[in-house]
Amino acid sequence: MVNTTTKEAKIVLVDDETDILDLLEKSLNIEGFYNILRAENGLSAVNICRENRPSMIILDVMLPDIDGYEVCSQIREFSHCPILFLSSKSEDVDKILGLAVGGDDYVTKPFSPKEVVYRVKASLRREQYKHTPQHGFSIHIGELLIDTNGCRVMKNGKQIELTAREFEILQYLAENAGWVVSRERLYEIIWGEDSFGCDNTIMVHVRHLREKIEENPSAPQYIITVKGLGYKLVNPYEK
């Protein structure tokens, strides 16, 4: 089990600007994160992560040797810990690329240190949950009840018949409710292989899933498409 308690979580900060590293480290220390490692270029970041196996990585995109996307790709060869990108690039295509290479979150500069800290905490909570055995655990979202132990989905008390893949997609979206999950990430998690060329596969499964859980699949209320980024599962009664 991955230990992600505040003091023991190992976080690697990667940025070539010392001021940003200092700011992030100070902000994390205020919240009790003491086990922090720093890197000022991509190659040293990869080596530090390989040797220390961190709980989480905060990674700048623009680095002096190799960019953050390449760093992320290399780290994904040996680690699946959460990676949060920091970048001055705010275009959708840059965010999509960050998620496509294996990133889990993306924050643009200038950023709020408090927001970064909260995102770190949320990522570590999700990671801890993934490694904690669940017994009879159910997720309630709107009229949906997702029974992760019995692999059943109920809506208004009636069971909805899903395929194994559809259930796995819905469960993963439910476990990350309110967060955008890229198609690439879904494919890698559910199918367990490289996501190259996965778009059509995911879109077909999501369409079938919507046909089963939505009142009107053409105007979905639960599984929302975030253009250019992916999908998120929301409670339609909390909008």
C-alpha positions as CSV (number, residue, x, y, z in Angstrom):
1,M,0.0,0.0,0.0
2,V,1.3,3.5,-0.9
3,N,1.7,5.6,2.2
4,T,0.5,9.1,1.4
5,T,0.1,10.6,4.8
6,T,1.2,14.2,5.0
7,K,4.6,13.9,6.6
8,E,5.6,10.7,4.7
9,A,4.4,11.7,1.2
10,K,7.5,12.2,-0.9
11,I,7.0,15.0,-3.4
12,V,9.5,15.9,-6.2
13,L,9.4,19.5,-7.4
14,V,10.9,20.2,-10.9
15,D,11.5,23.7,-12.2
16,D,14.5,25.7,-13.4
17,E,13.4,28.8,-11.5
18,T,14.7,28.7,-7.9
19,D,12.1,31.2,-6.8
20,I,9.3,28.9,-7.9
21,L,10.9,25.9,-6.2
22,D,11.2,28.0,-3.0
23,L,7.6,29.1,-3.2
24,L,6.3,25.6,-3.7
25,E,8.4,24.1,-1.0
26,K,7.4,26.8,1.5
27,S,3.7,26.4,0.6
28,L,3.9,22.6,1.0
29,N,5.8,22.9,4.2
30,I,3.1,25.1,5.7
31,E,0.7,22.3,5.1
32,G,3.0,19.7,6.7
33,F,4.7,18.2,3.6
34,Y,8.3,17.8,4.8
35,N,9.7,15.1,2.5
36,I,10.4,17.3,-0.6
37,L,13.0,16.7,-3.2
38,R,14.0,19.3,-5.9
39,A,15.3,19.2,-9.4
40,E,16.2,22.1,-11.7
41,N,16.4,20.2,-15.0
42,G,14.7,17.2,-16.7
43,L,17.4,14.6,-16.6
44,S,18.1,15.1,-12.9
45,A,14.3,14.9,-12.3
46,V,14.1,11.5,-14.0
47,N,17.1,10.2,-12.0
48,I,15.7,11.5,-8.7
49,C,12.3,9.9,-9.4
50,R,13.8,6.6,-10.4
51,E,15.9,6.5,-7.2
52,N,13.3,7.8,-4.7
53,R,10.0,6.6,-6.1
54,P,8.0,9.7,-5.1
55,S,4.3,9.9,-4.0
56,M,3.8,12.8,-6.4
57,I,5.6,15.0,-8.9
58,I,5.0,18.7,-9.7
59,L,6.6,19.2,-13.1
60,D,7.4,22.4,-15.1
61,V,7.0,22.1,-18.9
62,M,9.8,24.4,-19.9
63,L,13.1,23.0,-18.7
64,P,16.6,23.8,-19.9
65,D,17.5,20.3,-21.2
66,I,14.5,18.2,-22.1
67,D,10.9,19.5,-21.7
68,G,8.5,18.3,-19.1
69,Y,6.5,16.2,-21.5
70,E,9.6,14.1,-22.3
71,V,10.4,13.9,-18.6
72,C,6.8,12.7,-17.9
73,S,7.1,10.1,-20.7
74,Q,10.4,8.7,-19.2
75,I,9.0,8.7,-15.7
76,R,5.9,6.8,-16.8
77,E,8.2,3.9,-17.8
78,F,8.8,3.1,-14.1
79,S,6.3,5.0,-12.1
80,H,2.5,5.7,-12.1
81,C,2.5,8.3,-9.3
82,P,0.4,11.5,-9.9
83,I,2.1,14.1,-12.0
84,L,0.9,17.7,-11.9
85,F,2.2,19.9,-14.8
86,L,3.0,23.6,-14.3
87,S,3.2,25.7,-17.4
88,S,3.0,29.2,-18.8
89,K,1.3,27.6,-21.8
90,S,-2.5,27.9,-21.4
91,E,-3.7,26.6,-24.8
92,D,-6.0,23.6,-24.8
93,V,-3.5,21.7,-27.1
94,D,-0.8,22.1,-24.4
95,K,-3.1,20.7,-21.7
96,I,-4.1,17.8,-23.9
97,L,-0.5,17.0,-24.6
98,G,0.3,17.0,-20.9
99,L,-2.6,14.6,-20.2
100,A,-1.7,12.5,-23.3
101,V,1.9,11.8,-22.2
102,G,0.7,10.6,-18.8
103,G,0.1,13.7,-16.7
104,D,-2.8,13.8,-14.2
105,D,-3.4,17.5,-13.8
106,Y,-2.3,20.8,-15.3
107,V,-2.0,24.3,-13.7
108,T,-1.0,27.4,-15.7
109,K,1.4,30.1,-14.5
110,P,1.0,32.4,-12.7
111,F,-0.6,30.1,-10.2
112,S,-2.0,30.2,-6.7
113,P,0.3,28.3,-4.3
114,K,-2.7,27.4,-2.2
115,E,-4.5,25.9,-5.3
116,V,-1.4,23.8,-6.1
117,V,-1.3,22.5,-2.5
118,Y,-5.0,21.6,-2.5
119,R,-4.6,19.8,-5.9
120,V,-1.6,17.9,-4.3
121,K,-3.8,16.9,-1.3
122,A,-6.6,15.7,-3.6
123,S,-4.3,13.7,-5.8
124,L,-2.7,12.0,-2.8
125,R,-6.2,11.2,-1.3
126,R,-7.2,9.6,-4.6
127,E,-4.0,7.6,-4.8
128,Q,-4.4,6.4,-1.2
129,Y,-8.0,5.3,-1.9
130,K,-6.8,3.3,-5.0
131,H,-4.5,1.3,-2.8
132,T,-7.0,0.8,0.1
133,P,-9.1,-2.4,0.0
134,Q,-12.8,-1.5,-0.3
135,H,-15.5,-3.9,1.1
136,G,-19.1,-3.4,0.0
137,F,-18.2,0.2,-1.1
138,S,-20.8,2.1,-3.1
139,I,-20.7,5.4,-4.8
140,H,-23.9,7.6,-5.0
141,I,-24.0,10.2,-7.7
142,G,-27.5,11.7,-8.3
143,E,-29.8,8.9,-9.0
144,L,-27.0,6.5,-9.7
145,L,-25.6,3.9,-7.2
146,I,-22.4,2.2,-8.3
147,D,-21.7,-0.9,-6.2
148,T,-18.0,-1.4,-6.7
149,N,-18.0,-4.7,-4.8
150,G,-20.9,-6.3,-6.6
151,C,-20.1,-4.7,-10.0
152,R,-23.7,-3.4,-10.2
153,V,-25.2,-0.1,-11.2
154,M,-28.6,1.0,-10.1
155,K,-30.7,4.0,-11.1
156,N,-33.8,4.9,-9.1
157,G,-33.6,1.4,-7.7
158,K,-33.5,-0.4,-11.0
159,Q,-30.4,-2.3,-12.1
160,I,-28.7,-1.2,-15.3
161,E,-27.0,-3.9,-17.4
162,L,-23.5,-2.8,-18.3
163,T,-20.7,-4.6,-20.0
164,A,-17.5,-5.1,-18.0
165,R,-15.7,-2.3,-19.8
166,E,-18.7,0.1,-19.4
167,F,-18.8,-0.6,-15.7
168,E,-15.0,-0.1,-15.4
169,I,-15.2,3.2,-17.2
170,L,-18.2,4.4,-15.1
171,Q,-16.5,3.3,-11.9
172,Y,-13.2,5.1,-12.7
173,L,-15.1,8.3,-13.6
174,A,-17.1,8.0,-10.4
175,E,-14.0,7.6,-8.3
176,N,-12.8,10.8,-9.9
177,A,-16.1,12.6,-9.9
178,G,-15.9,16.2,-10.8
179,W,-12.5,15.9,-12.3
180,V,-11.7,15.8,-16.0
181,V,-10.3,12.4,-17.2
182,S,-8.6,12.3,-20.6
183,R,-9.6,9.6,-23.1
184,E,-5.9,8.5,-23.1
185,R,-5.9,8.1,-19.3
186,L,-9.2,6.1,-19.4
187,Y,-7.8,3.8,-22.0
188,E,-4.5,3.2,-20.2
189,I,-6.4,2.5,-16.9
190,I,-9.1,0.3,-18.3
191,W,-7.3,-1.5,-21.1
192,G,-3.9,-1.5,-19.4
193,E,-2.0,-0.6,-22.6
194,D,-0.6,2.4,-24.6
195,S,-3.3,4.8,-25.6
196,F,-2.1,5.5,-29.1
197,G,-5.2,5.7,-31.4
198,C,-7.6,5.1,-28.5
199,D,-10.0,8.0,-29.2
200,N,-12.6,6.0,-31.2
201,T,-12.7,3.1,-28.8
202,I,-13.3,5.3,-25.8
203,M,-15.9,7.4,-27.6
204,V,-17.9,4.3,-28.6
205,H,-17.9,2.9,-25.1
206,V,-18.9,6.3,-23.6
207,R,-21.7,6.6,-26.1
208,H,-23.1,3.2,-25.2
209,L,-22.7,4.0,-21.5
210,R,-24.7,7.2,-22.0
211,E,-27.4,5.3,-23.8
212,K,-27.9,3.2,-20.7
213,I,-27.6,5.8,-17.9
214,E,-28.8,9.1,-19.4
215,E,-32.4,10.2,-19.9
216,N,-31.3,11.8,-23.1
217,P,-28.0,10.5,-24.4
218,S,-27.8,13.5,-26.8
219,A,-27.9,15.9,-23.9
220,P,-26.0,14.0,-21.2
221,Q,-26.4,15.1,-17.6
222,Y,-24.0,12.7,-15.9
223,I,-21.0,12.1,-18.3
224,I,-20.0,15.5,-19.6
225,T,-17.6,16.0,-22.4
226,V,-15.0,18.7,-21.7
227,K,-14.0,19.7,-25.2
228,G,-10.4,18.9,-26.1
229,L,-9.7,17.4,-22.7
230,G,-11.9,14.4,-22.0
231,Y,-14.9,13.5,-19.7
232,K,-16.1,14.1,-16.2
233,L,-18.9,12.5,-14.2
234,V,-21.0,15.0,-12.3
235,N,-24.1,15.0,-10.1
236,P,-26.8,16.8,-12.3
237,Y,-28.5,17.9,-9.1
238,E,-25.5,19.8,-7.8
239,K,-24.9,22.1,-10.8
